[in-house]
Amino acid sequence: MSDKNSFDVAVIGGGPGGYVAAIRCAQLGLKTALVEKRKALGGTCLNIGCIPSKALLHTSEQFLFAKKHAKESGVEISGDVSLNLDTVMKKKDKVVKQLTGGVDMLVKKRGITRFNGHGKLLGDGKISVDEKDELSAKHIILATGSVPVELPFMKFDGETIVSSDHALSFDKVPEEFVVIGAGAIGLELGSVWSRYGSKVTVLEFLPKIAAGSDDDVSKFLERCFKKQGMTIHTETKVTGSKEIDGKLNVVAEKKGKEITVPADKVLVAVGRKPYTENLGLDKVGIEPDKRGFIEIDDHFKTSADGVYAIGDIVRGPMLAHKAEEEGVAIAEMIAGKAGHVNYDVIPGVIYTEPEVATVGLTEAQAKEKDIKVKVGKFPLAANGRAIASDATDGMVKIIACAETDKILGGQVVAKGASEMIAEIVTHMEYGGSAEDLGRTVHAHPTISESIKEAGLAVDGAAIHSL
């Protein structure tokens, strides 16, 4: 093999974990190759996930404001407010193209060699790309991401039974939209199509929505979504579908009774699974666990020499920013530096309206660990900026150790919660206390003052609530 196709590091997968790992490797002086089967870099996140969904969420919020809330704010719009879905989709695609193009430019500027095609391990540090090209590397990083989980009795057809990939590109607004699963993906896309005019019904197997949050936060969110017009059924097991009067109906069981929900589109959003199809794992002796995850040690090493794995195909939350941090860490480790990821402070966000952002332990999780806790809460209904901005649907909750006051976790429900959570993450990163939050000076008036107040509330010292 020529020196041209011999590298220090080869990364398979060009998503947030993969391209970030490749860029960091190149920054550290390592000759780097990046193998990606899509023409555009960015993986699921940039192409058919995080970014396009946020574009639709933003546009749908604007549409709903113009249609229903502008007048009460004193904004008079003459004539009917209508939706041009074709323009919406073109705007979304433009955003995706801009960002994927930006990643491509970053990779080129760093001198990373790009291989377009499906990468497969051959053993002995070799990789084939579409069984045409071949390259070799001293170190191989697997970052192939994840794909939506199908229900065995409700397979994706791309038309009526859809995954999140399909639900980002409908050509018309479905009259009746059923969402199976009340996690981030289901709630976000349910919110989008609800604002555009769909009658949305969410079916969730668990006793609550947004399962990563505490019960009080989950119940608050459910009230918000119901107020927005979404129908939510928890403790509901979907069992199949049947045709009634010429229309598909989702069949489910709730409290021992069968319910049927008519649907023009059904979004199955019950989770994602690692994507390692035809990756050649058997060639190097890697055997995924029963859920499909690749086992790694604390340095991202797999059971195969010189092969590492990061992102959605390994343990931990399936989040783009988690994969990015792992990409940086493994690059630094390969370069002989002390790469590190603090898994205790990785935030999770559901980008609905209001948004919900969480980090660390919930109150329930802390108690399960027999940690004595004290909790501070602050409602946005008592926050001046929230009142002035018509954004009072929300709350902040801080969970701290009762003995040390160390922040164990935080949950924020608010407009802009995804931005606000970083403050709690920052204090947790250095082992900060609830008092540290409460004594951090915040500009007034801001919604983020609610974090300060919740920090003070841990010791019953909140100023603007009883």
C-alpha positions in Angstrom: 0.0 0.0 0.0 1.3 3.4 -0.9 2.2 6.0 1.8 -0.6 8.1 0.4 -3.2 5.7 1.9 -1.3 5.0 5.2 -2.3 7.1 8.2 -1.7 7.6 11.9 -5.5 7.7 12.5 -8.5 6.7 10.4 -12.0 7.6 11.6 -15.0 5.6 10.3 -18.1 7.9 10.6 -18.4 11.6 9.8 -21.0 12.6 12.5 -20.4 14.8 15.5 -18.1 12.3 17.2 -16.2 11.3 14.0 -15.5 14.6 12.4 -14.6 16.2 15.7 -12.2 13.4 16.4 -10.6 13.8 13.0 -10.2 17.5 13.3 -8.6 17.2 16.8 -6.3 14.5 15.6 -5.2 16.7 12.7 -4.7 19.7 15.1 -2.4 17.5 17.1 -0.2 16.7 14.1 -1.5 13.2 13.3 -2.0 12.2 9.7 -5.7 11.6 9.6 -8.3 10.0 7.3 -12.1 10.3 7.6 -14.4 7.7 6.0 -18.1 8.6 5.6 -20.7 7.0 3.5 -22.9 10.1 3.1 -21.8 12.7 0.6 -22.3 15.4 3.3 -20.5 15.2 6.6 -22.3 15.8 9.9 -23.9 12.4 10.4 -27.5 12.0 11.5 -27.3 15.2 13.7 -26.6 17.7 11.0 -28.3 15.9 8.1 -31.5 14.3 9.5 -31.6 15.0 13.2 -30.6 17.8 15.6 -30.2 20.6 13.1 -33.2 20.1 10.7 -35.5 19.5 13.6 -34.4 22.7 15.3 -35.1 24.6 12.0 -38.6 23.2 11.9 -39.2 23.9 15.6 -38.1 27.5 15.1 -40.4 28.1 12.1 -43.3 26.4 13.7 -43.0 28.6 16.8 -43.0 31.7 14.5 -46.1 30.4 12.7 -48.0 29.7 15.9 -47.2 33.1 17.2 -48.3 34.9 14.1 -51.5 32.8 13.9 -52.6 32.7 17.5 -50.7 35.0 19.8 -49.6 38.1 17.8 -52.9 39.9 18.2 -52.9 39.6 22.0 -49.4 41.1 22.0 -50.6 44.1 20.0 -49.2 42.8 16.7 -51.9 43.2 14.0 -51.6 41.0 11.0 -54.0 41.7 8.2 -55.4 38.8 6.3 -55.1 35.1 7.0 -51.8 33.6 8.2 -51.1 30.6 6.1 -48.3 28.0 6.0 -46.2 27.4 2.9 -44.7 24.0 3.8 -42.6 23.9 0.7 -40.8 27.1 1.7 -40.4 25.8 5.2 -38.7 22.7 3.9 -36.4 24.7 1.6 -35.4 26.9 4.5 -34.6 23.7 6.6 -32.6 22.2 3.8 -30.7 25.5 3.3 -29.7 25.5 7.0 -28.5 21.8 6.7 -26.5 22.6 3.6 -24.8 25.6 5.1 -23.7 23.6 8.2 -22.6 20.5 6.5 -20.7 22.6 4.0 -19.0 24.3 6.9 -17.9 21.0 8.4 -16.6 19.9 5.0 -14.5 23.1 4.8 -13.1 22.6 8.3 -12.0 19.0 7.4 -10.4 20.2 4.2 -8.6 23.1 5.9 -7.1 20.7 8.4 -5.6 18.5 5.7 -7.7 15.5 6.5 -8.0 13.0 3.7 -11.7 12.2 3.0 -12.9 8.9 1.7 -16.6 8.8 0.6 -18.1 5.4 1.0 -18.9 2.6 3.5 -15.9 1.8 5.7 -15.3 -1.8 6.7 -12.6 -3.3 8.9 -10.3 -5.9 7.3 -8.0 -6.5 10.2 -4.3 -5.6 10.7 -5.2 -1.9 10.7 -6.7 -2.0 7.2 -10.0 -0.6 6.0 -11.9 -1.0 2.8 -14.1 1.7 1.4 -17.0 0.4 -0.7 -14.6 -2.6 -1.4 -12.8 -0.4 -3.9 -10.3 1.8 -2.0 -8.2 0.5 0.8 -6.3 2.4 3.5 -4.4 1.5 6.6 -3.9 3.2 10.0 -2.1 2.7 13.3 -5.2 3.7 15.1 -8.8 3.3 14.0 -11.7 5.1 15.6 -15.3 3.8 15.1 -17.9 6.5 15.2 -20.8 5.1 13.1 -23.7 6.5 15.2 -27.2 5.1 15.5 -30.4 4.5 13.7 -34.1 4.6 14.7 -35.6 1.5 16.4 -38.5 -0.2 14.6 -41.4 -1.9 16.3 -41.5 -5.5 15.0 -45.3 -5.2 14.3 -45.0 -1.8 12.8 -42.2 -1.6 10.3 -41.2 1.7 8.7 -42.7 2.2 5.2 -41.7 5.8 4.9 -45.2 6.9 4.0 -47.6 6.1 6.9 -45.4 4.4 9.4 -42.4 6.7 9.7 -39.2 7.3 11.6 -37.8 10.7 12.7 -35.9 10.8 9.4 -39.2 10.8 7.4 -41.0 13.1 9.8 -38.7 15.9 9.0 -39.7 16.0 5.4 -43.5 15.6 5.0 -44.9 17.3 1.9 -48.2 18.2 3.6 -49.4 18.6 7.2 -51.0 15.4 8.4 -54.5 15.9 9.8 -54.0 13.3 12.5 -50.5 12.5 13.7 -49.8 9.7 16.2 -46.5 9.7 18.0 -45.3 6.5 19.7 -42.9 7.4 22.4 -42.7 10.6 24.6 -39.0 11.1 24.7 -37.1 14.0 23.1 -37.7 13.0 19.5 -41.4 12.2 19.9 -42.2 15.3 21.8 -40.2 17.6 19.6 -41.6 16.4 16.3 -45.1 16.1 17.9 -44.8 19.8 18.8 -43.7 20.8 15.3 -46.7 19.2 13.6 -49.1 20.3 16.3 -48.1 23.9 15.7 -48.5 23.4 12.0 -52.1 22.2 12.5 -52.0 18.5 13.1 -54.2 16.8 15.7 -51.3 15.1 17.7 -51.7 12.1 20.0 -48.7 10.8 21.9 -48.7 7.3 23.2 -46.1 6.5 25.9 -45.5 3.1 27.5 -44.0 4.5 30.7 -45.9 6.2 33.5 -44.6 9.6 32.5 -43.3 11.6 29.6 -39.7 12.9 29.4 -38.5 10.0 31.5 -35.1 11.5 32.3 -36.7 14.2 34.5 -38.3 14.0 38.0 -42.0 13.4 38.3 -42.9 16.9 39.2 -41.1 18.2 36.1 -42.6 15.6 33.9 -46.1 16.4 35.2 -45.5 20.1 34.6 -44.5 19.4 31.0 -47.5 17.2 30.4 -49.8 20.0 31.5 -48.0 22.4 29.1 -48.3 20.1 26.1 -52.0 19.4 26.8 -52.7 23.1 27.1 -51.1 23.5 23.7 -53.6 21.0 22.3 -51.6 17.7 22.2 -53.3 14.6 23.6 -51.0 12.4 25.7 -51.6 8.9 26.9 -49.1 7.4 29.4 -48.9 3.8 30.6 -50.2 2.9 27.2 -48.8 -0.1 25.3 -49.1 0.0 21.5 -49.9 -3.5 20.2 -50.4 -3.0 16.5 -52.7 -1.3 13.9 -55.8 -2.0 12.0 -57.9 -0.3 9.3 -61.2 1.2 10.4 -63.5 2.8 7.8 -60.7 2.9 5.3 -58.2 4.6 7.6 -55.2 3.3 9.6 -55.7 3.2 13.4 -53.0 2.6 16.0 -54.2 0.0 18.5 -53.0 0.3 22.1 -53.8 -1.1 25.5 -54.4 1.3 28.5 -55.5 0.2 31.9 -56.7 -3.1 30.5 -58.8 -1.5 27.8 -58.1 -1.3 24.1 -58.0 2.1 22.5 -57.7 3.0 18.8 -56.3 6.2 17.5 -56.8 7.2 13.8 -53.7 8.4 12.0 -52.6 9.8 8.7 -49.0 9.5 9.8 -47.5 7.4 12.7 -44.1 8.4 14.1 -42.4 5.5 15.8 -40.0 7.2 18.3 -39.2 4.5 20.8 -35.4 4.9 20.7 -32.3 4.4 18.6 -29.8 1.6 18.3 -26.1 1.4 17.4 -25.3 1.3 13.7 -22.6 -1.3 13.1 -24.0 -3.0 10.1 -21.4 -4.6 7.7 -18.6 -2.9 9.7 -16.4 -6.0 9.7 -16.3 -6.3 13.5 -16.0 -10.0 13.2 -12.8 -9.6 11.2 -11.1 -8.0 14.3 -12.8 -10.1 17.0 -15.2 -7.4 18.3 -18.5 -8.8 19.5 -21.2 -6.2 20.4 -23.4 -6.9 23.5 -27.0 -8.0 23.2 -28.2 -4.4 22.7 -25.7 -3.9 19.9 -23.2 -1.7 21.8 -19.5 -2.1 21.5 -17.7 -2.6 24.8 -14.8 -0.3 25.6 -12.5 0.4 28.5 -12.0 3.8 30.1 -9.7 4.8 27.2 -12.2 3.9 24.5 -10.3 0.8 23.5 -12.2 -2.1 22.1 -11.2 -5.7 22.4 -9.2 -5.3 19.1 -5.7 -3.8 19.2 -5.6 -0.3 17.8 -9.4 0.0 17.4 -11.4 2.5 19.5 -15.1 3.3 19.6 -17.0 6.5 20.6 -20.5 8.0 20.4 -23.8 6.2 20.0 -22.2 2.8 19.5 -20.8 2.8 23.0 -22.2 3.1 26.5 -23.7 6.4 27.7 -26.4 8.8 26.4 -26.9 9.0 22.6 -26.2 12.7 22.4 -24.2 14.6 19.8 -22.3 16.6 22.4 -21.3 13.5 24.3 -19.9 12.1 21.1 -18.0 15.3 20.4 -16.4 15.3 23.9 -15.4 11.6 23.3 -14.0 12.5 19.9 -11.7 15.2 21.4 -10.7 12.9 24.3 -9.7 9.9 22.2 -7.7 12.1 19.8 -5.8 13.6 22.8 -5.2 10.1 24.2 -3.8 8.8 20.9 -1.5 11.8 20.8 -0.3 11.0 24.3 -2.3 13.7 26.1 -4.7 13.3 29.0 -8.1 13.2 27.3 -11.1 13.1 29.6 -14.9 13.2 29.6 -16.9 14.0 32.8 -19.9 11.9 32.2 -21.6 13.2 35.4 -22.2 16.6 33.8 -23.5 15.8 30.3 -26.8 17.8 29.8 -29.8 16.5 28.0 -32.4 18.7 26.3 -35.8 18.4 24.8 -36.3 21.3 22.5 -40.0 21.8 22.8 -41.8 25.0 24.0 -41.0 25.3 26.8 -37.7 23.4 26.6 -36.6 21.0 29.3 -32.9 20.7 30.1 -31.5 18.3 32.7 -28.0 17.5 34.1 -26.7 15.2 36.8 -28.9 13.2 39.2 -32.6 13.7 39.5 -34.1 13.9 43.0 -35.4 10.3 42.6 -32.0 9.0 41.5 -30.2 10.7 44.4 -32.6 9.1 46.9 -32.1 5.7 45.2 -28.4 6.1 45.9 -29.2 6.8 49.6 -28.0 10.4 49.3 -29.7 12.8 51.6 -30.8 15.8 49.4 -32.2 19.2 49.7 -34.1 20.7 46.8 -34.7 24.3 45.6 -37.4 25.2 43.2 -38.4 28.5 41.5 -41.3 29.0 39.2 -41.0 31.2 36.1 -44.3 32.7 36.9 -42.4 34.7 39.5 -39.7 35.9 37.2 -40.0 39.4 35.8 -38.5 38.7 32.4 -40.6 35.6 31.9 -43.8 37.6 32.7 -42.7 40.4 30.3 -42.0 37.9 27.6 -45.1 35.7 27.9 -42.8 32.8 28.9 -44.1 31.9 32.4 -44.6 28.2 31.7 -41.5 26.9 33.4 -39.5 26.2 36.6 -36.0 25.5 37.8 -35.1 22.7 40.2 -31.8 22.3 41.9 -30.9 19.1 43.7 -28.0 19.4 46.3 -26.4 17.2 48.9 -27.9 17.9 52.3 -24.6 17.5 54.0 -22.2 19.4 51.7 -24.5 21.6 49.6 -22.7 20.2 46.5 -25.0 20.4 43.4 -26.0 16.9 42.3 -28.3 17.9 39.5 -30.5 20.4 38.0 -33.6 20.6 35.8 -34.8 23.6 33.9 -38.2 24.0 32.1 -38.2 27.3 30.3 -38.0 29.1 27.0 -34.2 28.9 26.3 -33.6 26.1 28.9 -31.1 24.6 26.5 -28.9 27.7 26.9 -29.5 28.1 30.7 -28.5 24.6 31.7 -24.8 25.4 30.9 -24.6 27.5 34.0 -25.5 24.6 36.2 -23.2 22.4 34.3 -20.3 24.8 34.8 -20.9 25.0 38.6 -21.1 21.2 38.7 -17.9 20.8 36.7 -15.8 22.3 39.6 -17.9 20.7 42.3 -19.8 23.9 43.1 -22.6 24.3 45.7 -26.2 25.5 45.6 -24.9 28.6 47.5 -22.4 29.2 44.7 -25.4 29.4 42.3 -27.3 31.6 44.6 -24.4 34.0 45.0 -23.6 34.3 41.3 -24.6 37.7 40.1 -27.2 37.6 37.3 -28.2 40.5 35.1 -31.7 41.8 35.7 -34.2 41.2 34.2 -33.3 37.8 32.8 -35.0 34.4 32.9 -31.7 32.9 34.1 -32.3 34.7 37.4 -34.6 31.8 38.1 -31.4 29.6 38.4 -30.0 32.0 41.0 -33.4 31.9 42.9 -33.6 28.1 42.8 -30.0 27.9 44.2 -31.1 30.2 47.0 -34.3 28.2 47.5 -32.2 25.1 48.4 -31.7 26.8 51.8 -35.0 28.6 51.9 -33.5 31.9 50.9 -35.2 32.7 47.6 -36.0 36.4 47.4 -38.8 36.4 44.9 -40.9 33.5 45.9 -42.7 32.4 49.1 
